[in-house]
Amino acid sequence: MKQNIAPAEGKLGILIPGLGAVGTTMIAGVIAVNKGLSQPVGALTQMGNIRLGKRTENRYPLIKDFVPLANLTDIVFGGWDVYADNVFEAAMNAKVLEPMLLHAVKPELEAIKPMKAVFDREYIKNLDGTHIKEGSSKWDLAQQVMNDIEQFKKDNGCSRVVIVWCGSTEKYIETSAVHETLAAFEAGLKNNDPAIAPSMIYAYAALKLGVPYANGAPNLTVDIPALEALAKEPKHLLQVRTSKQVRL
Ligand SMILES: NC(=O)c1ccc[n+]([C@@H]2O[C@H](COP(=O)([O-])OP(=O)(O)OC[C@H]3O[C@@H](n4cnc5c(N)ncnc54)[C@H](O)[C@@H]3O)[C@@H](O)[C@H]2O)c1
């Protein structure tokens, strides 16, 4: 298989909907590694190897030396949450990492403040946040998320951005007609179709801008034909076409 992959140049923005236990632990971990306080134990991209060719060839380079990946020092974090707590406060509440480690990266974590979330209790009943966007429709909310992404990219001088959903799991949604085509999905955004969950609004906004969207929860989100089609539009393919050719 041959695939062209863009060089990992410049700053990479990682925008996270859901700055809870998973999201804040990832952020604090990367900052701790960058400050020389921790090792990236468990990080496939930093410590994992890949086997090339047959086992007998004994070729096992580090994945990060084989594919062009951003350096951890080139990453800038941001995100959205339904609570206004900064990442230090949210990480302390999550109680995943030891307070001593969190205090060692406190200034960096405190500087990351969530943007207002796209949220609706209809999809996650046990949350009651107030740090929430208001919009005339789901379409309008998607435009607001696109503005957030572009503003973040500009403010932080990022050459690339990726969205990684670390928000709570949404209620189960069956695939329906509104998910079938991009046209139906966009009409559904305008008509506030109940089968379009908040995570889908973030994903639509990201993909519309050519920003990759990774899903860390068992939500339906991008597993629908409409968003699969959007992800295959030429602007995405252009992103991975580049100078460096990787042979697997
Ligand atoms: N904790 C784990 O070990 C683990 C492992 C794998 C996957 N997951 C999945 O990752 C997700 C997050 O888990 P967690 O343990 O960090 O949960 P958490 O409750 O600690 O954090 C989730 C955060 O998402 C926020 N949120 C919810 N809806 C949002 C929205 N629409 N926009 C922005 N923010 C929103 C919440 O306010 C909360 O701060 C869950 O779906 C979980 O199933 C968790």
The ligand as a MOL file (V3000), in Angstrom:
LIG
                    3D

  0  0  0     0  0            999 V3000
M  V30 BEGIN CTAB
M  V30 COUNTS 44 48 0 0 0
M  V30 BEGIN ATOM
M  V30 1 N -12.2470 7.3310 31.4960 0
M  V30 2 C -11.7810 6.3670 30.7260 0
M  V30 3 O -10.9050 5.5690 31.1120 0
M  V30 4 C -12.2560 6.2310 29.3060 0
M  V30 5 C -11.6140 5.3460 28.4950 0
M  V30 6 C -12.0080 5.2500 27.1720 0
M  V30 7 C -13.0430 6.0150 26.6930 0
M  V30 8 N -13.6870 6.8570 27.5210 0 CHG=1
M  V30 9 C -14.7620 7.6670 26.9560 0
M  V30 10 O -14.2850 8.9980 26.8660 0
M  V30 11 C -15.3480 9.8900 27.1340 0
M  V30 12 C -14.9610 10.8330 28.2430 0
M  V30 13 O -14.7000 10.0890 29.4350 0
M  V30 14 P -14.2370 10.8130 30.7610 0
M  V30 15 O -13.9270 9.7410 31.7380 0
M  V30 16 O -13.2210 11.8430 30.4520 0 CHG=-1
M  V30 17 O -15.6080 11.5340 31.1970 0
M  V30 18 P -15.7690 12.8630 32.0710 0
M  V30 19 O -17.1760 12.8630 32.5460 0
M  V30 20 O -14.6780 12.9880 33.0780 0
M  V30 21 O -15.5390 14.0350 31.0190 0
M  V30 22 C -16.4210 14.2990 29.9860 0
M  V30 23 C -16.4790 15.7960 29.8050 0
M  V30 24 O -17.2330 16.0610 28.6340 0
M  V30 25 C -17.9760 17.2290 28.8660 0
M  V30 26 N -19.0230 17.2850 27.8450 0
M  V30 27 C -20.1280 16.5160 27.7200 0
M  V30 28 N -20.8280 16.8580 26.6290 0
M  V30 29 C -20.1340 17.8460 26.0310 0
M  V30 30 C -20.3500 18.6070 24.8510 0
M  V30 31 N -21.4270 18.4070 24.1030 0
M  V30 32 N -19.4280 19.5340 24.5110 0
M  V30 33 C -18.3280 19.7380 25.2800 0
M  V30 34 N -18.0890 19.0580 26.4200 0
M  V30 35 C -18.9820 18.1190 26.7800 0
M  V30 36 C -18.4310 17.0860 30.3100 0
M  V30 37 O -18.8230 18.3170 30.8740 0
M  V30 38 C -17.1610 16.5360 30.9630 0
M  V30 39 O -16.3190 17.5720 31.4450 0
M  V30 40 C -16.5720 9.0330 27.4750 0
M  V30 41 O -17.3720 8.9190 26.3260 0
M  V30 42 C -15.9810 7.7040 27.8400 0
M  V30 43 O -16.8690 6.6540 27.5270 0
M  V30 44 C -13.3050 7.0020 28.8120 0
M  V30 END ATOM
M  V30 BEGIN BOND
M  V30 1 1 1 2
M  V30 2 2 2 3
M  V30 3 1 2 4
M  V30 4 1 4 5
M  V30 5 2 4 44
M  V30 6 2 5 6
M  V30 7 1 6 7
M  V30 8 2 7 8
M  V30 9 1 8 9
M  V30 10 1 8 44
M  V30 11 1 9 10
M  V30 12 1 9 42
M  V30 13 1 10 11
M  V30 14 1 11 12
M  V30 15 1 11 40
M  V30 16 1 12 13
M  V30 17 1 13 14
M  V30 18 2 14 15
M  V30 19 1 14 16
M  V30 20 1 14 17
M  V30 21 1 17 18
M  V30 22 2 18 19
M  V30 23 1 18 20
M  V30 24 1 18 21
M  V30 25 1 21 22
M  V30 26 1 22 23
M  V30 27 1 23 24
M  V30 28 1 23 38
M  V30 29 1 24 25
M  V30 30 1 25 26
M  V30 31 1 25 36
M  V30 32 1 26 27
M  V30 33 1 26 35
M  V30 34 2 27 28
M  V30 35 1 28 29
M  V30 36 1 29 30
M  V30 37 2 29 35
M  V30 38 1 30 31
M  V30 39 2 30 32
M  V30 40 1 32 33
M  V30 41 2 33 34
M  V30 42 1 34 35
M  V30 43 1 36 37
M  V30 44 1 36 38
M  V30 45 1 38 39
M  V30 46 1 40 41
M  V30 47 1 40 42
M  V30 48 1 42 43
M  V30 END BOND
M  V30 END CTAB
M  END
